[in-house]
Amino acid sequence: MTGRSSEEPEYPRWRTSPVLATLVLLGWYAAVAAAFAAVSYGLSDVTPDDCTGFCLSDRQGAALVGVVMGVPAFLVSGLLLVGTTTRDPRPPAVSAGTTAAIPAFVAAVLAMCVAAQYAG
């Protein structure tokens, strides 16, 4: 006797596959990075002539902003994925991975706004 009533549904401990949810997250993150790279590729790659010291072209600056904002977004997404799949192990892997990708979307939009503001 396990002590469970016959009316209580038995859920498997991991209906959501953490590996599949991680693959969904990586797929979304790759899509966001590809979109950001496509937008950044359209920026100028010419460094200003009158610049002294540490100078970046618009494209290099956009890439730097993308890395500075993208890496923390990826870490937050990973933590959100762990929290989503361990808190309630029953959500589908696609929705868990997509939910965890939200910080990457927000970071990409903010990085594009910052890059567009400084692009001449």
N, C-alpha and C positions, 0 to 999 in steps of 0.2 A: 504494500500500500504506500503510495507516494504522498497521500494527504491532499491531493488535488480533487476538486469536485469535477464531475463529468461535464458541467456546463462551461468551465473555464477553457477557452481555446488555447491550444499549445502552439506557441510561436517558436520557430527556430531562433537560436541566439543571434545568428548573423544572417538575416534575410538579405541585408544590404552587403554586398561584397565590397570591402574596403579597397581592394585592388581595382575593381571596375569603377568605383566612384573616383579613385585617383586618376584613372585613365581618362574619365570624362573631364575632370578638372584640368588635366594636362592638355587635352584637346581644346578646351575653351581658352586656356592660357596661350596656346600656340596660335589660335585664331586672333586673339587680341594682339599678340606680338607681331604677327604678320601684317595686320591692319596698320599698326603703328609704324612698322618699317616701310610700308607702302607710302604712307603719308610723309614720313621723314625723307624718303628718297626723292620726293619732289622739291625739297628745299635746296637752297644754294649750297655748294660745297667750296665756295671761295672765301678765304680768310681776308678780312679787311687789310688793306695795305698800310694804313696809318696806325695800326694797332701795335702797342708795345707790351711786352710781358706775356701773360697767358692768354692766348687768343684762340677762339674756336670759330669755325664756320657755323652757319645755321644748322646744317645737317649734323655736325659733330655735337653741337649744343643740344639738339633734340635727342640724339642718342644718349648723351650724358643724363639728361632729364629723364628719359625713359628707363635707364638703368637705376637711377637713384629712386625713382618712384615704383618701378616694377619689381625690384627684389623684395622690398618690404610688403608689397601687395601679395606677392607669391607666398611669403611666409605667413601672412595673415590668412590667406586662402587655405593653406595647409592646416593651420590651427582650427579654422572654421570647419574644414572637412572632418578632422578628428572629432571635434565637438558634435558635429551633426551625426556622424555614424556611431558614436559611442553613447550619446544621450538617448537616442531612440533608434534601435537597430532595425526598425521596420520600414523606413522610407526607401523608395526605389533608388538605386545607385545613380541613375541619371539625374534625378532631382537633387540628390545630395551633392553631386559634383557640380551641377549648375548653380546651386545656392552658394557653394563655396567659391565659385568664380566671380561673384559680385564684386569683391574688392579689386580684382584685376580690371574689370570694366570701369570702375570708378577711377582707378589710378590712371588708366589709359586716357580717359576723357580729360582728366586734370592735366596730365603730361602734354597732351595735344594742345590744350588751351595755353599752357605756359610756353610751349615751343612756338605757337602761333603768335603770341604776344611779342616775343623777342625776335622773331624772324622779320627781316627788313624787307 
